[in-house]
Amino acid sequence: MQMTLKGDYFNGRFSHENGTGPTSNAQEKISKTSPADLTQKLWDCHVFYDHVDAVLESAQRGFESWRKLTFTERAGYLKKYQERVRARKNEIATALALEVGKPYWEALTEAAALDSKVTVTITDSLKRIETETIKDVMPKIDGHVVYKPLGPCFVIGPFNFPCHLANGQILSALLGGNSVIFKPSEKTIYSAQLMMECFHEAGFPDGVINFINGTGHTASKITSDKRIKGVFFTGSRGVGMRILDNTYKDLNKLVALELGGKNSTIIHHDTNIDHALPELLRSCFLTTGQRCTSTSMILVHRKIEQQFISRFKEVTQRIRVGHPIHSKPEAFMGPLIDEHAQKLYFDFCAIGMKEGAEEILAPLKLDVGYEGYYVSPSIHYSAKPNLQGKFIQEEIFGPNSCFIPYDTIEEAISIANSTEYGLAASVFTRDPKIYELCLRDIDAGLINLNRSTVGATARLPFGGTKNSGNHHPAAVSMIDHCVSPVSSLETLDDSSSSLSDVVGLKDS
């Protein structure tokens, strides 16, 4: 697949990149090889810091016109975009597979989600911000709530879902009447560019949707600019904290963060093991463990721990790891995103051993016929976990799971709550009371019954507590953070007041 970067997108066009402009003026260069095949150079990106102000000006002008359109008019543009991503689904999936390393079947799922998210945003999210009217909220007075857009918004995307996660935030911001600047992860620029091309092909007015490449330096300059009124970020806790440091003094900015997770799955003694195994396999190892909702800790009841661990190890060893496109038959796991991620994965597994975890299935570098960042899934067991250690506390972002035994559901809930994260959890049980306890007492934004922690629906809120977010969940509720509610009192009878009703006036 030929990947040609077109540069930054503002004022309705792409500017400066690979033969289309003066790349000699670039302040930074980013190169990308496929994590699935290090011999395959994908692209070079030239970063222009002097584009930042031009992109901000473009977004400001775009907002002034876009905010005046009706919801119906904005939705019309979104539907044209929907047609374009539907038509280019296979192309987007191929780019995702090569840039991220996720198997093509999984990449195709993400590409298809761009289409379906438009429908969800229009049918489920829009009604959350339509004008509300309360008749006779006071005597002879009607009350209204009108939702106004914030202004230019800045969306910073992640590498693991470079299109899907940013797409949801962008669509909500646009439908709410905001203009958008989108900066993708520097690891997945081409996939994001394809999505941006679809917005361009849909005919959005100039400046409404903008796109800029770069690293943290670029993001920091845009985030701190006074013209930006909304900042929407998906990524690590560390970067999220830096964004807060950069914005907390600007009360005009709404900052919505989707951060990491250290997620637990509880396997109770009455679990249907045949049902739980495939769910947990997906939960731990989809996307090579590079999901913020991946299960990291498996809390298993002592009554069934040996049986369950033995079977889980057996099915884990059957996972096929291979090239995301060329593997025949298809692979379940592709490579990790880069060398740094691969090193962290092995480092964390070593830390687990130092902190007392037992190795059930060792992590290995794999030779799959292509030179890439391929690793095997790993499993650990910790009879007495160090709940303050790095292995339990920190997000690994790799295909690792650790079994921890428990005796009572209260003990399992306590372990699940021991980390600094609070994104996702699940419990497998046939007892409704056990589930009700978990739903009440686990501190997480998503808590599932007899289902994996991964694969949330866009029709429900998606977000976490503690270090997993800042109480501005995405998905269907993302649109709530893209508008500002304005209250209005409407007097129905303009002859009902007179100066005689005003206490304290002197006689004329």
LINPE-V86374 format. One record per residue. N is the residue number from 1. RES is the residue in three letters. NEAR is the number of other ideal C-beta (glycine too) atoms within 8 Angstrom. D_FIRST is the distance of its C-alpha to the first C-alpha in whole Angstrom. Layout:
BEGIN
[[N	RES	NEAR	D_FIRST] [N	RES	NEAR	D_FIRST]]
END
This chain:
BEGIN
[[1	MET	5	0] [2	GLN	3	4] [3	MET	9	6] [4	THR	6	10] [5	LEU	13	13] [6	LYS	10	15] [7	GLY	14	18] [8	ASP	14	21] [9	TYR	13	22] [10	PHE	15	26] [11	ASN	7	28] [12	GLY	7	26] [13	ARG	6	23] [14	PHE	8	21] [15	SER	11	22] [16	HIS	13	22] [17	GLU	14	18] [18	ASN	11	16] [19	GLY	5	18] [20	THR	9	20] [21	GLY	8	23] [22	PRO	5	25] [23	THR	10	23] [24	SER	4	26] [25	ASN	8	28] [26	ALA	10	25] [27	GLN	7	27] [28	GLU	10	25] [29	LYS	8	21] [30	ILE	11	19] [31	SER	8	16] [32	LYS	13	14] [33	THR	10	12] [34	SER	12	11] [35	PRO	13	15] [36	ALA	14	14] [37	ASP	10	13] [38	LEU	8	15] [39	THR	6	14] [40	GLN	9	10] [41	LYS	7	11] [42	LEU	10	8] [43	TRP	12	11] [44	ASP	9	15] [45	CYS	13	17] [46	HIS	12	20] [47	VAL	13	23] [48	PHE	11	26] [49	TYR	11	29] [50	ASP	8	30] [51	HIS	12	28] [52	VAL	11	30] [53	ASP	7	33] [54	ALA	10	31] [55	VAL	14	29] [56	LEU	14	32] [57	GLU	8	34] [58	SER	13	32] [59	ALA	16	32] [60	GLN	13	36] [61	ARG	10	36] [62	GLY	16	33] [63	PHE	15	35] [64	GLU	8	39] [65	SER	11	38] [66	TRP	15	36] [67	ARG	10	38] [68	LYS	5	41] [69	LEU	8	39] [70	THR	5	40] [71	PHE	8	38] [72	THR	6	38] [73	GLU	8	36] [74	ARG	13	34] [75	ALA	11	33] [76	GLY	8	32] [77	TYR	12	29] [78	LEU	15	28] [79	LYS	10	28] [80	LYS	11	26] [81	TYR	14	23] [82	GLN	11	23] [83	GLU	9	23] [84	ARG	13	19] [85	VAL	15	18] [86	ARG	8	19] [87	ALA	6	17] [88	ARG	11	14] [89	LYS	13	15] [90	ASN	8	12] [91	GLU	8	9] [92	ILE	16	11] [93	ALA	13	11] [94	THR	12	8] [95	ALA	13	8] [96	LEU	16	11] [97	ALA	16	11] [98	LEU	15	9] [99	GLU	15	11] [100	VAL	17	14] [101	GLY	16	14] [102	LYS	12	16] [103	PRO	14	15] [104	TYR	11	14] [105	TRP	7	17] [106	GLU	10	18] [107	ALA	16	15] [108	LEU	11	16] [109	THR	8	19] [110	GLU	14	19] [111	ALA	14	16] [112	ALA	9	19] [113	ALA	11	22] [114	LEU	16	21] [115	ASP	11	22] [116	SER	9	26] [117	LYS	13	26] [118	VAL	14	27] [119	THR	9	30] [120	VAL	12	31] [121	THR	15	32] [122	ILE	12	33] [123	THR	8	36] [124	ASP	10	36] [125	SER	15	36] [126	LEU	13	37] [127	LYS	7	41] [128	ARG	9	41] [129	ILE	11	41] [130	GLU	8	43] [131	THR	7	47] [132	GLU	6	49] [133	THR	7	53] [134	ILE	8	56] [135	LYS	5	59] [136	ASP	8	62] [137	VAL	8	61] [138	MET	7	64] [139	PRO	4	67] [140	LYS	8	66] [141	ILE	11	63] [142	ASP	11	59] [143	GLY	12	57] [144	HIS	12	53] [145	VAL	10	50] [146	VAL	8	47] [147	TYR	11	44] [148	LYS	10	43] [149	PRO	11	39] [150	LEU	12	39] [151	GLY	12	37] [152	PRO	16	34] [153	CYS	16	32] [154	PHE	14	30] [155	VAL	14	27] [156	ILE	12	26] [157	GLY	14	23] [158	PRO	10	22] [159	PHE	9	19] [160	ASN	10	20] [161	PHE	9	20] [162	PRO	18	18] [163	CYS	15	18] [164	HIS	11	21] [165	LEU	13	24] [166	ALA	17	23] [167	ASN	12	23] [168	GLY	14	26] [169	GLN	14	28] [170	ILE	12	27] [171	LEU	12	28] [172	SER	14	31] [173	ALA	14	32] [174	LEU	16	31] [175	LEU	16	33] [176	GLY	13	36] [177	GLY	11	36] [178	ASN	17	34] [179	SER	16	32] [180	VAL	15	29] [181	ILE	16	27] [182	PHE	14	24] [183	LYS	14	23] [184	PRO	14	20] [185	SER	11	20] [186	GLU	10	19] [187	LYS	11	17] [188	THR	14	15] [189	ILE	16	15] [190	TYR	13	11] [191	SER	15	12] [192	ALA	16	15] [193	GLN	12	14] [194	LEU	13	13] [195	MET	14	16] [196	MET	12	18] [197	GLU	11	17] [198	CYS	13	18] [199	PHE	11	22] [200	HIS	11	21] [201	GLU	9	21] [202	ALA	12	24] [203	GLY	7	26] [204	PHE	9	28] [205	PRO	9	30] [206	ASP	8	30] [207	GLY	16	30] [208	VAL	12	30] [209	ILE	14	26] [210	ASN	15	25] [211	PHE	14	22] [212	ILE	15	23] [213	ASN	14	21] [214	GLY	11	23] [215	THR	9	25] [216	GLY	7	28] [217	HIS	9	30] [218	THR	14	28] [219	ALA	12	29] [220	SER	10	32] [221	LYS	10	33] [222	ILE	15	32] [223	THR	13	34] [224	SER	8	37] [225	ASP	8	37] [226	LYS	5	40] [227	ARG	9	38] [228	ILE	15	36] [229	LYS	11	38] [230	GLY	17	35] [231	VAL	14	33] [232	PHE	15	31] [233	PHE	13	29] [234	THR	15	28] [235	GLY	10	28] [236	SER	8	30] [237	ARG	11	34] [238	GLY	6	34] [239	VAL	10	32] [240	GLY	13	34] [241	MET	8	37] [242	ARG	10	36] [243	ILE	14	35] [244	LEU	11	39] [245	ASP	7	40] [246	ASN	9	39] [247	THR	12	40] [248	TYR	6	43] [249	LYS	4	45] [250	ASP	8	44] [251	LEU	4	45] [252	ASN	5	43] [253	LYS	10	40] [254	LEU	9	39] [255	VAL	13	37] [256	ALA	14	35] [257	LEU	12	34] [258	GLU	14	32] [259	LEU	16	32] [260	GLY	12	32] [261	GLY	16	34] [262	LYS	14	36] [263	ASN	15	36] [264	SER	15	39] [265	THR	16	39] [266	ILE	16	43] [267	ILE	13	43] [268	HIS	12	47] [269	HIS	6	49] [270	ASP	6	49] [271	THR	14	45] [272	ASN	8	44] [273	ILE	10	42] [274	ASP	5	40] [275	HIS	10	39] [276	ALA	13	38] [277	LEU	11	36] [278	PRO	8	33] [279	GLU	13	33] [280	LEU	15	34] [281	LEU	12	31] [282	ARG	11	29] [283	SER	14	31] [284	CYS	16	30] [285	PHE	14	27] [286	LEU	12	24] [287	THR	10	21] [288	THR	14	23] [289	GLY	15	26] [290	GLN	11	24] [291	ARG	9	26] [292	CYS	13	29] [293	THR	12	30] [294	SER	17	30] [295	THR	15	33] [296	SER	13	34] [297	MET	14	38] [298	ILE	14	39] [299	LEU	13	43] [300	VAL	13	45] [301	HIS	13	48] [302	ARG	8	50] [303	LYS	5	52] [304	ILE	12	48] [305	GLU	11	46] [306	GLN	6	47] [307	GLN	8	46] [308	PHE	13	43] [309	ILE	13	42] [310	SER	8	42] [311	ARG	10	40] [312	PHE	14	37] [313	LYS	11	37] [314	GLU	8	37] [315	VAL	11	34] [316	THR	13	32] [317	GLN	7	32] [318	ARG	6	30] [319	ILE	12	27] [320	ARG	10	24] [321	VAL	12	22] [322	GLY	14	18] [323	HIS	13	15] [324	PRO	16	13] [325	ILE	9	11] [326	HIS	7	13] [327	SER	12	16] [328	LYS	4	19] [329	PRO	4	21] [330	GLU	10	19] [331	ALA	12	20] [332	PHE	8	22] [333	MET	12	21] [334	GLY	16	18] [335	PRO	12	18] [336	LEU	14	20] [337	ILE	12	18] [338	ASP	9	20] [339	GLU	6	23] [340	HIS	6	25] [341	ALA	13	25] [342	GLN	12	25] [343	LYS	8	28] [344	LEU	11	30] [345	TYR	17	29] [346	PHE	10	31] [347	ASP	8	34] [348	PHE	14	34] [349	CYS	14	35] [350	ALA	8	37] [351	ILE	11	39] [352	GLY	14	40] [353	MET	10	42] [354	LYS	6	44] [355	GLU	11	45] [356	GLY	9	46] [357	ALA	12	43] [358	GLU	7	43] [359	GLU	11	40] [360	ILE	9	39] [361	LEU	10	36] [362	ALA	7	35] [363	PRO	12	31] [364	LEU	6	29] [365	LYS	6	26] [366	LEU	8	25] [367	ASP	5	23] [368	VAL	11	21] [369	GLY	5	19] [370	TYR	9	17] [371	GLU	5	18] [372	GLY	13	17] [373	TYR	12	20] [374	TYR	13	21] [375	VAL	17	25] [376	SER	11	27] [377	PRO	15	29] [378	SER	12	32] [379	ILE	15	36] [380	HIS	16	39] [381	TYR	11	42] [382	SER	15	45] [383	ALA	7	48] [384	LYS	5	49] [385	PRO	12	46] [386	ASN	10	47] [387	LEU	8	46] [388	GLN	5	46] [389	GLY	11	44] [390	LYS	8	40] [391	PHE	14	39] [392	ILE	16	40] [393	GLN	10	40] [394	GLU	8	37] [395	GLU	11	33] [396	ILE	10	31] [397	PHE	10	28] [398	GLY	14	27] [399	PRO	13	28] [400	ASN	17	32] [401	SER	13	35] [402	CYS	16	38] [403	PHE	14	41] [404	ILE	13	44] [405	PRO	10	47] [406	TYR	13	50] [407	ASP	6	53] [408	THR	6	53] [409	ILE	11	51] [410	GLU	7	52] [411	GLU	9	51] [412	ALA	13	48] [413	ILE	13	48] [414	SER	8	49] [415	ILE	14	46] [416	ALA	14	43] [417	ASN	10	45] [418	SER	7	45] [419	THR	10	42] [420	GLU	6	41] [421	TYR	15	39] [422	GLY	13	39] [423	LEU	18	36] [424	ALA	16	36] [425	ALA	15	38] [426	SER	17	39] [427	VAL	14	42] [428	PHE	14	43] [429	THR	12	46] [430	ARG	5	48] [431	ASP	8	51] [432	PRO	5	50] [433	LYS	6	53] [434	ILE	11	50] [435	TYR	11	47] [436	GLU	8	50] [437	LEU	11	51] [438	CYS	14	47] [439	LEU	8	46] [440	ARG	6	49] [441	ASP	8	49] [442	ILE	12	45] [443	ASP	7	44] [444	ALA	14	41] [445	GLY	13	39] [446	LEU	12	38] [447	ILE	11	40] [448	ASN	11	39] [449	LEU	9	41] [450	ASN	11	40] [451	ARG	6	36] [452	SER	12	34] [453	THR	14	33] [454	VAL	12	30] [455	GLY	7	28] [456	ALA	10	31] [457	THR	6	31] [458	ALA	13	30] [459	ARG	7	34] [460	LEU	8	36] [461	PRO	9	36] [462	PHE	12	34] [463	GLY	13	35] [464	GLY	16	37] [465	THR	10	40] [466	LYS	9	41] [467	ASN	8	39] [468	SER	17	36] [469	GLY	13	36] [470	ASN	8	39] [471	HIS	6	40] [472	HIS	12	38] [473	PRO	12	36] [474	ALA	15	33] [475	ALA	13	31] [476	VAL	12	34] [477	SER	13	36] [478	MET	15	34] [479	ILE	15	35] [480	ASP	9	39] [481	HIS	12	38] [482	CYS	15	36] [483	VAL	13	40] [484	SER	7	43] [485	PRO	8	46] [486	VAL	8	49] [487	SER	7	52] [488	SER	8	55] [489	LEU	10	58] [490	GLU	8	60] [491	THR	9	63] [492	LEU	6	64] [493	ASP	6	68] [494	ASP	5	68] [495	SER	4	72] [496	SER	6	72] [497	SER	6	73] [498	SER	4	75] [499	LEU	5	77] [500	SER	4	80] [501	ASP	5	77] [502	VAL	6	76] [503	VAL	3	78] [504	GLY	3	80] [505	LEU	6	80] [506	LYS	3	84] [507	ASP	3	86] [508	SER	2	85]]
END
